[in-house]
Amino acid sequence: MATPPIVKALYTDGACSGNPGPGGWGAIAYLSDGRVHEMGGFIPETTNNRMELQAAIEILQWFRSSPQTVSPALYTDSKYVQDGITKWIKGWKKKHWKTSAGKAVLNQDLWQELDAVTQAVNAQLDMPIQWRYVKGHAGNEGNERCDAIAHGFSQGKTPALSTVMPWDNATNTLVVESVPVTLEQENPVSESPKSPVNSDEVTPEVAHHGSLAQDGASTMDTGTSQNMQQIIERLRILDELAVKRYWITTAELASLVALSPSTINSKGDRWTWRNWSILKAKPDSVPILWQLERID
């Protein structure tokens, strides 16, 4: 069997339309054989910071399934994430998830999840994972692509993602065809820069993506129509997957049902969503594969 490729770098980003509001996250793994693995998801009501955390959690959970022992670098444009996981979290844990001011740590649930998966990943590596900061919107290819994925999901779209299963020495898994997201936003907005923050000043609103501008009733009507078309397209894709009995990954399923991969993986071997029964096709497979059955 051929030696599986090495994951050279990981990139993550989050976006939120409104903050709080509809949000999306995006993550990418760059492999030594030139391939890329892309992930993303949508959360109906969230914040920028939660999406930044979710992106890091999801890509590390994916990486954890690999046999790799060489430490990759994880690039984020969120100082909140980088400083939180490398500096603040030890103090938070010692104080039972309180800041030095005695206040509860915001987004504690996701910080605990990120801490757990980081420790699990570090246990398999020859040295701890390298958390690196990359300036957002500065032309970095990985950061720009993650931003496009995150923004696409936050706007109710279903970006087409490139997914691979390198540990099985396999080719690309089924790619769900959907509305692609380009690196340019359809509705560009002014964005505030991400500035350094300290552990006592962190709020869910510390992030870089502004809210999407609303230009009156006409724009809102158009947006509603477009959102409905995108929902119908996702439902049509789910129907086709059920009829043809395709197996899809957790990340692909997440992009269709608007749930995070971690939420999906916590639901068990069989569960129901709208008109479909969703079950694990191969419970012990890595990555997990799902199959859909139509319920009428």
C-alpha positions, 0 to 999 in steps of 0.5 A: 500500500502506498504511503498516505500523503502528509497534511502540511497545513490547516486553515480555518475561518468563520463568518457571521451575517449580523453577529449574532445571526446566521453563521458559517465556518470553513476549513482546509487541509493542504496535503503533500500530494497537492490535493486539498480537503475542504470542509464547511458548515452553517449555523442558523444563529451564532457569532463570529467567534463561535464560527472561528472556534467551530472551524478549528474543532472540525478540521482537528476532528478530521485530522485526528482520524489520520495516522500522521505523527508529523505536526502540521501548522494550523493557520487562523486569522482569529487572535481570539482562537490563537491566544485562547488555545495557546495562552488563556485556556490554562488559566481558565481551567485552573479557575474552573472556567472563570476569567481573572475577573471572576466572570464565566468564560464565553463560549465555554462549550466550544473551548472545552471541545477544542481543548479536548480535540487538541489534546487528542491530536497532540497525543499522536504527534511528535510535537504539539500542533503549531497554532499560527496567526495569518492576517485576514484578507491579505491575499493568503490563498488558504485564508481567502478560500476558507473565508469564501467557504465560511461566507458562502455558508453564512449567506445560506449557500452550499459551496462546492467542496473538494473532499478526499480520504487520504488515509484510505489511499482513495480518490475523492469522495462524492462531491455534492454539486451545489452553488459554488462560492467565489473568492469575491463576495456578492454583497461586499461589506466593510469589515473591521480588522481583527485586533488583539484582545485579552482574556478578560475582554473577549466577547462574542462580537470580537471578529472581522466580518460585518453584517450584510447590508439590507437595501430595502424591501426589494433587496429583502424580497430578492434575498428571500426568494434566493434563499428559498431556491437554495433550500429547494436545491439542497432538498433536491440533492438529498432526494437524489442521494436517497434514491441513488443510495450514495454514501456521503461524509459528515462534512457533506451531510452538514452542508445540506442539513445546516448542522455542524459535523460535531452535532451530526456525529453526536446524533447516533447511528440513525436519526430523522431530519425532515423527510429523511431517515439518516443512518450510518452506512458503515459505522466503523469507517473513517471518515464516517459515511452516511446514507439517506432513506426517504420518509413519505 
